[in-house]
Amino acid sequence: MLNSVIVVDDEASIRAAVEQWLSLSGFSVQLFARAEDCLAQLPRHFPGVVISDVRMPGMDGLQLLERLRGDDPDLPVILLTGHGDVPMAVEAMRNGAYDFLEKPFTPQHLLGSLRRALEKRQLVLENRRLHEQADLKSRLETTLLGMSQGLQQLRRQVLDLATLPVNVLIRGETGSGKERVARCLHDFGPRADKPFVALNCAAIPETLFEAELFGHESGAFTGAQGKRIGKLEYANGGTLFLDEIESMPLAQQAKLLRVIQEQKLERLGANQSISVDLRIIAATKPDLLEEARAGRFREDLAYRLNVAELRLAPLRERREDIPLLFEHFAQAAAERLGRSAPPLSGPQLAQLLVHEWPGNVRELANAAERHALGLGGVNIEVAPAGPSLAEQMESFEAQCLRAALRQHAGEIKAVMETLQLPRRTLNEKMQRHGLVREDYLDRG
């Protein structure tokens, strides 16, 4: 139950009395003598109720009500009025005030109105939270495409971790989408409006690595002309994404560990420490602990980076996502070119499903673009050690079920008619493939 209350009144005796009544009843009370001070310190999405006198010097209660409702139309505001202000207060209620209390009022009257207002506020905030979660989930589904169980689990993990102030290690093969997942962890979290800085550790010569990461002062070394801000400092307040972290030189690993521990850094050639607040997301193909055991990576840094771990499955382990991803990339390429993507034939789809995709999503995107250009991107040489016939049939069946569910927006009867399946058989197949009707409902 919410219990936060703000009281705005220019009379010290009223403020003291109201604070005493509310505090004894278990409420958390914040007092202001001026409406301007209340506005300056009111947190966004304040989880409580504002109680304000009407007549005050400077900004009065009605002006405060107008400002508060402009910022948050659902914030309950209870007005305190003198006898001559009652008609004014009634008009204010028509303009959105939750209630008004005529002075002098009893503690019971105030507490009753306040509790009802807080109950309403709680419902509004919970409804807001559910809508925001649904919106985030919908946005993420269009960013991390796929309906396989592994992809659905990954999206849930991303939403959970995005809001947590912890470093994350992403493991996955080349081309599996590690940077896209890192970007989602940033974009769907509280640092979204701050910098997202990406650095590929394998692409930087070892002699330049320290300057790239920490920056330098003018004249710090030969050729260091002018001051340069490093990636760590540039990411201050936001997220630093370190791709192929296993390639970072051991000397720089020690310095990065110190930055993580102390939240401070020093540019090359400088003696002054700079405080930084950043989240580090690292990506790797090999197991960092195995790299540490082999002497190629610092074990203490591996633990610092791997507070939470996300594993991206290779495309060959989520074949049911291949048609959806291929269609997405082909359509995007066709739109860029101002043309229509040619449809996939049955044999072409089968070829997509049986290919091993060693380059993962990156390779698939390239094949889809070639297909959109009419360059035969689906004519892929199939590796001999592909999945078994049973696995291919399972993958194709799952894709047919998903296509029918999408086509009919989750209407089971229509799906049964399209696929010519009895209800029980359809339910069993949906359960086996981890398909849920609610994921396909038309929520527009």
N, C-alpha and C positions, 0 to 999 in steps of 0.2 A: 504494500500500500504506500502510495506517495505521501510524504509529510512535510514538503518544503513550502514555506510561506514567506512572501515579501510584504512588509508593511511600510506604507509611505504616508507620513503625516507630519506636518510641521509643528504639532504640539507634542512636546517631550512627555507630558503626563499621559497622553493617549498612547503614545508609542510604548511607554513603560508598562502600562496596564495591559495592553493587548499582548505584549511579549510575555508577561507573567502568565496570563490565562492560557496562551497557546503552548508555552514551554511546559507547564504543569500537565498539559493534556498530551504531551509526547510529540509536539511538532517542532521542526527545525525552523527557526525564525531569523530573518535578516531585516534590519531596520534601516530606513532612509528618511531624512528630514525634507529632502527635495526630490521632485520627480526627475529632474535632470540627472541626479546622481544614480537613481534607480536605473534609468535607461542606459547609462554609461557602463554599469556593472552587471546588467541582466545577461545571464548566459543564454546562448542560442539553444532553442528547444528546452527552455526552463521547465523542469518536471514538477510544477506546482501551481500555486495560485497567488495572484497579486491583490492585496487589500490596500485601497488608497482613499484618502480624504478627497473631497471635491474641491473645497476652497483652500488653496495654498498660494503663497507668493511665487512669482515666476510662472512656471508651467503648472496649470491646475490639473485636477483629477480627470476632467473631461478631455483635455488635450493629451494627457498621459494615456488614457484609454484609446484615443484615436491612433497614437503612435504604436502602442502595443498591438492593437489589432491589425495595424498595417504590416507589422513584422510577423505576427502569428495570429490569424483570425480565430483560432481555437483556444487561445489562452484565457482562462477564466479570470475576470476582474470583478472584485466586489468593491462597491463604492460606499464610503461613509459620508453621511450627509447631515447637515443641520436641518431644523424644521422647515426653514424657508427654501431649502434646496430640493424638496421632495419632487415637485413637478419637473425640475431639471433632471433629477435622477431617473424618473420614469422615462423621460425622453432618451436618456443615456442607455437604458435597458433596451429600448427599441433599436438603438445603434450598436448593440452588442455586449453591453455590460451583463455579467452573469446575475448579479443581485445588488441591492442596495440596503444598507442598514441605517436607520435614523437614530442619531444620537439623542439621548444616551441609550445604549443597547446593552442587553444582558450577555454574559459570557455564553449562556446556553444558546441564545439566538445566533451569536457569531459562530460558535462551534458547529451548530446544525447546518448553517449555510456553507461553511467552509468544507465540511466533510462531503456534502453533496457535490460541491465544485471539484474537490479532489477526485472523487469517484469518476466524474465525467472526464477529468483530465487524464486519468489513468486509462480509460477506454480509448480516448483519442490517441494517446501516445502508442498504445499497443496496436491499434489499427494502423497507425503511421508506420510502425516498425514492420508489421507484416507486409504492408504495401512496398516498403523499401526493399525488404528481403526478396519479394517476388520480382521486383524490378531488376535487382542485381542478378538474380538467378536467370532471368530472361536475357539480360545483356551478356552474361557469361556464356550462355548456351549458343549465342551467335558469334562468340569469340573463340571458344574452345569447342569446335564442332565434333559431333559424334554422339551415338546413342548406345555404344557398347557399355557393359557394366563397368569396365575399367575407366572409361572416360567420364561416366556419371559420378563414380567415386572420386575421380580427380577433381571435378568441378566442386564437389562438396568440400573436399580438403582445401581447395584454393579459397573458397568463401570463408571457411573457418580461420585459415591462417592469415588471410589478408588483413584482418583487424587486429592481429596479435603482434606486439613489438618484439618479435624474435627473428633471428637469422634463420634462413632456410637454405638447405642444400637440395638441388634438383639433379637427379641422376637419370640419364637416358642416352641412347645412341645418337650418333650424328644425324641431324635432320629430323629429330623427333619432336621439335618444338619447344626446347627448353627456354629460349629467350621469350617466346610468346607467353609461356606460363609465368615467367618472372615478371613480365609486364603486367599481367593480370593481377598478380599479388600486389603490385604497386598501385594500379589503377582502381582496384576495388577496396583499397584501404584508406586510412586517415592521412597518408602522405601523398595522395593522388595529385594534389595541386602543387607539389614540390618536384624538384628535378628527379628524373630517372636517368641514370648515367650507366651506360654499358661499356665494358672493357673486355676485349678478348685477350686473355693472358698469353695465348700461343702466338699472337700476331705482333708482339712487341719485342724487339731485341733486348737481351738481358742488360746491356749497357745503358739503355734508355728507360728501363722499367721503373727505377726509383723516381726519376723526374716525372714520369708520366703519372705515377700513382700519388706522389706527395707534392709535386710542384717544386719550384725553385725560386730563389732570389736572383737578382741581376748579378752576374759574375760568379755564381756559385761554382761553375766549372767552365772549361773552355767552350765557347760558343753559346753560353747562357746569357743571351742579351735580353734584358728586361725581366721583370717578375712574371712568373707563370703559375696559374692556379692548377693544382693537380686534381685528378679525378675524385679522390677522397673528399677534398675540400669543396669541390664543385657540387658534390652530391649532398652537401650539408642540408639537413632537414628532410631529405628524400631517401632515395634508394640507390645503392651501388650494386650493379649486376656484374659479377666476375665470371665470365664464361671460360671454360677449359681451365679451371682453377688449378688443376693438377700440373699445369705448365708453369706456374709461378715459381721464380727462382727461390731457393731456400732462404737466402739472405732477406728477400723482401717478405717472405712468409713470417719471419720473426718480427719485422717491423709492423706488418699488418696486424699480427696478434696483439702487439702493444697498443695499437690504435683502438682495437676492439675492447681491450681491457680498460684503458684509461679514457677513451672517448676524446683523445687529444692527438695532434700530429704536429710535426715540424717540417717546414719546407726545407729543401736542400739549401745550405748556406745561411740558414736562419737559426737564431738561438731562442726565439720566442715560440711557445706552444700555442696552438690554435684549437679551441674546443670545437668538436664536431658532433652532431647528432644525426646519425644515419643508420639505415638498415642495410645489411649486406645479404644479398641473395647470390649464392655461388652455384655454378653448374659444372658437372663432371661426367665423363663417360666411365672411367674406372672407379672402383671402390677406394675412397681416400684412405681408409684404415689399412687396406692391403698395400697401398702406396707408402703409407707410413712404416709399415713393417719391412718394406723393401728399402727404406731409407731415403725415399724420394719425396716425402711430404712430412711435415711436422704433425705429430699425433695430437698435440695440444691444440693446434689450429683447427685440425679436422673436427675435434669435438666442439670447438667454439662456433664453427660454421654450421655444423649439423645439429642444431638445436631441434629442428624439425626437418624431415626428409620427405621429398616427393619423388616417386619413381614414375617415369613416363614409359609406358609399354611401347615396344616397337610396333610398327604398323602390322607386321605379320601376326601379332598376337591379338589384334582387334580388327580382323578382316571385315566384319560387318559394318565398320565405319568407312570403308574404302569407297563405295558408290556415292555416299553423301559428300565426302570430301572431294572426290573427283568432279562431281557435278558443280560444287561450289567454285572450285578453282577454274573449271572450264567456263562457267558462266561469267565469272569476274574477268577472265581474259577476253572473252567475246565482247563484253560490254566496253572494255577499253578500246577495242578495235572497231566498235560500232557495227558488229555483226552478230549473227545467231550461232550458238554452238551446235554442231551436228549431234544428233541423238546417238546414244550408244546402242549397238546391236547386242543381241544375246551372247554371241560368241565373244564380242569385245568385253562385255561385263564379266564373263567367265574367266577371260584372260587376266583381267584386273584382279579378280579374287584369288587366282592361283599363284600370281607372281609373289616372290619373296620380299620385294621392296627393301633392298639393303640400304638405300638412301632415305628410307622412311617417308615422312610427309613431304619433305623437300623434293624428293624424286617424284612422288605422286603429283605434286603441283606442276613440276616441269612437264610431265606426261600430259596432264590436263591442258596446259597451255598449248602444247604442240597439237593436241587434238582439236582445240578451238581454232587453231591456225590452218587446220587441214593437212598437217604434216605427219599424220600417222602416229600420234603419241601413244596409242593403245597397242601398237604392234611391238610388244615387249617380248624379248627372248625369255621364255619361262625356265626357271632353274629346275633341274631334274629332281631335286630333293624337296619338292613342294609338299603341301599338305595332302593328306589322304583324301580319297573320294568322299568318305563320310564327313570329313571336316569341311570340304568344299560344299557339300549338300547342306550341312547345318548352317554354314555362313550364308548361303543363298536363301535358305528358308527364312532366316532371321531378317534379311534385307527385304524379302517380299512382305513379311508381316509388318515391318516398320513403314514401308511404302503405303500399304493399305490403311494403316492406322493414321498416317499423316493425311492421306487423301480424304478420309472420312472424319477427320477431327475427333478420333477416338470413339465414334459411334459403332459399338460392337455388332449390332444387327447388320449394318451396312458392310462391315468388314467380313462377317460370316458369308454374306451373299456374294461379295466380290471374290473371295477365296474358295467359296463352296465348301465351307467347313462347318460341322456341327459345333454348338456352343462349347461342349465339354472339351472337344479336341482343340479348339482355338484357345481356351483357357489354359490347357496343359502346355501348348506350344509357347504361349506368351510367358508363362511362368518359367519354362525351361530356358528361355532366352532373356529373362530378366526384364520383360516389357511390362509397363504399367499404363493402363488406359489413361489415367489422369495426366500423363506427360504429353498427351496429344490433343487434349481438349482445346477447343477454340475459346480463348480467354479474352477475345477482343470485345 
